[in-house]
Amino acid sequence: MDVILNVELAGRQGTEVAMHTTNQNTIFEYKVWMSQLISIEIFDLTGKIVDQIFNGILNSGSHSINYNITALYSGIYIYKIIR
């Protein structure tokens, strides 16, 4: 299965992102410079939200989320981090 995730940052100040993909999982690693509300969403190329990975308040520091991509069809997806 080929799944490609591209990043789009909304309000990118104060956020750093890295992504590591294996056959079935993607690990999103990111740093938040101050405590804030964060939402991470995945969209298909038509702009439809496919999944919301996280929605909540995070304290400053490094964080990671392990996301299982086997539920996604092969294709290209965009993930957006909204703060």
N, C-alpha and C positions, 0 to 999 in steps of 0.2 A: 504494500500500500504506500502510495506517495502522498504525503501531506506536507504542504509548505506553509509556514506561518510567517507573516510579516508584521512588524510592529508599527503602531501609530500611537504617539503619545499626545494626549490632550492635557494641557497644562503641565508641560514637561519639566518645568523648574522644580528642583528638589527630588527628582526621581531618576535612577539609573537602572537599566534593564540588561540582562543577559539571558540567553535561551540556549538550552542544550536538548537536542532531540535524539532519541533512539527509535527502534522500530515501533514501539507501542506507547512510549511516554515522552512528554516534553517537560522539562523542568524550567520554570520561570524563576529566575533569581533577580531580585531588585533591591535597591536601597531607597529608603525614605528618609529624607533629611529632617523632617519634623512630623510629629503625630498628626495624622490626617485621614480623612475618609478616602478610600481607594476602591475603585471598581475595575475589574479586569474582565473584558468581554471578547468573544470570538465572533467574527462576522464572515459570511461567505462573500463572494465578489459582487453579489447583487445588493449588498448592504444589509442583508437580513441577519439578525442576531442568531447565532447557532447555539451559543452557550454563554453563561455567565460563570466564570471560574471563581471569582471572589467579589464580595461587596461588604465592606466593613471598615472600621477604624483600625489603623495600624500605628504602632509607636515607631519612633525614629529608629533606624538601624537596618540591618540586612534581613531579608525575608526570602523564602522560596516556596513555590507551590509545584507539586508533581501532578501533571495533568495527563490522563490516559486518552490518547487520540484514536483509539480503535473504534469509537462510536462515530467518527467523522468519515465521510466518504472521501475517496481519493480526490485531491484537488488543492487549490490554493486558498488559504484563509488569511484574514487579517485579525490581529488581536490589538485591542485598544486598552490602554491603561488610563483611566480617568481619575483625576484627583480634584 
